[in-house]
Amino acid sequence: MPWRPPLEDADPDHRFDPYRERAGRLFTDGREAGFVFVRLTSGAAQLGGALWWRRWSAPFEVVQEYYSLTDGRFTDTVTDADDLADELLDWGAGRLSVGDEEYRVEWLGDEESKLVRDEVFGLGA
């Protein structure tokens, strides 16, 4: 039994294709409130075992959301893609919730998303 989870990539969840490596500009009360950046990566869950032997699930997609808000707050979340299925409808409608706060989101194009990824979040490629 391997100590580490499998290294292969998860099968992509195509519902998230419009948001892969995508940044969005956040607004609240008609004013700019910050940025969000969405990245999808592979994850695996430990199904059993301990110490030197472990059993792992098949790889699955994990959604990483990074938030930089104009009031100086920064937060990030990591969520299984399957757990965000309901939020996808809101994302498509230009709405995004962070905790108890709701924002209007304007999704950016490829070039602007790369700029936000690099300059606002420092995440590189």
C-alpha positions in Angstrom: 0.0 0.0 0.0 1.5 3.4 -1.0 2.3 6.0 1.7 1.3 8.8 -0.6 -1.9 9.3 -2.7 -1.8 8.5 -6.4 0.0 11.0 -8.5 -2.1 10.8 -11.6 -4.5 13.7 -12.4 -8.2 13.4 -11.8 -10.6 13.2 -14.6 -11.7 16.8 -15.3 -15.1 17.9 -14.2 -16.2 19.8 -17.3 -18.8 21.8 -15.4 -15.9 23.8 -14.1 -14.2 24.5 -17.5 -15.3 28.1 -17.7 -13.6 28.8 -14.3 -10.3 26.9 -14.6 -7.4 29.3 -13.9 -10.0 32.1 -14.0 -10.1 35.4 -12.0 -13.1 37.5 -11.3 -13.6 41.0 -10.1 -15.8 41.2 -7.0 -18.4 44.0 -6.3 -20.6 44.8 -3.4 -23.0 47.7 -3.1 -21.9 48.9 -6.6 -18.3 49.3 -5.5 -15.3 47.1 -6.4 -14.6 44.8 -3.4 -11.6 42.7 -4.6 -10.7 39.7 -6.7 -11.2 35.9 -6.7 -9.0 33.4 -8.5 -10.2 29.8 -9.1 -7.8 26.9 -9.7 -8.6 23.2 -9.9 -6.2 20.5 -8.8 -6.2 16.8 -8.1 -6.8 15.4 -4.6 -7.3 12.0 -3.0 -8.8 10.8 0.2 -7.3 8.3 2.6 -9.7 5.4 2.8 -7.9 3.4 5.4 -4.7 2.2 6.9 -2.1 3.9 9.1 1.5 4.6 9.4 3.3 2.6 6.7 0.3 1.3 4.7 -2.6 3.4 3.4 -5.4 3.0 1.0 -6.3 6.0 -1.2 -9.4 6.9 -3.3 -9.2 7.5 -7.0 -8.1 11.0 -7.7 -10.8 13.7 -7.8 -10.9 17.4 -8.6 -10.5 19.9 -5.8 -11.5 23.6 -6.3 -9.1 26.2 -4.8 -10.6 29.6 -4.4 -8.4 32.6 -3.5 -9.9 35.9 -2.4 -8.1 39.3 -2.1 -10.5 41.9 -0.8 -10.1 45.7 -1.0 -10.4 46.0 2.8 -7.1 44.1 3.2 -8.6 40.7 3.9 -7.3 37.6 2.2 -8.8 34.2 2.4 -8.8 30.9 0.5 -10.9 27.8 0.4 -10.3 24.3 -0.8 -13.4 22.3 -1.6 -14.2 19.0 -3.4 -15.6 19.9 -6.8 -18.7 17.7 -6.2 -19.6 19.8 -3.1 -19.7 23.0 -5.2 -22.2 21.8 -7.8 -24.9 24.1 -6.5 -22.7 27.2 -6.4 -21.9 26.8 -10.2 -25.4 28.1 -11.0 -24.6 31.2 -8.9 -21.2 31.6 -10.5 -22.8 31.5 -13.9 -25.3 34.1 -12.8 -22.5 36.4 -11.6 -23.0 35.8 -7.9 -20.5 34.4 -5.5 -20.7 33.8 -1.7 -17.8 33.9 0.7 -18.9 32.9 4.2 -21.8 35.2 5.0 -21.0 37.8 2.4 -22.4 37.8 -1.1 -20.7 39.5 -4.1 -21.4 40.2 -7.7 -18.6 38.7 -9.7 -17.5 39.8 -13.2 -15.4 36.9 -14.6 -12.3 38.1 -16.5 -10.8 36.9 -19.8 -7.7 34.8 -20.1 -5.2 37.6 -20.2 -6.7 39.6 -17.4 -7.0 36.4 -15.3 -3.3 35.6 -15.8 -2.4 39.2 -14.8 -4.5 38.9 -11.6 -3.1 35.4 -10.9 0.4 36.7 -11.1 0.2 40.2 -9.7 -2.6 40.0 -7.1 -2.1 36.5 -5.9 1.5 35.6 -6.9 0.5 32.1 -8.0 2.3 31.8 -11.3 1.4 29.2 -13.8 
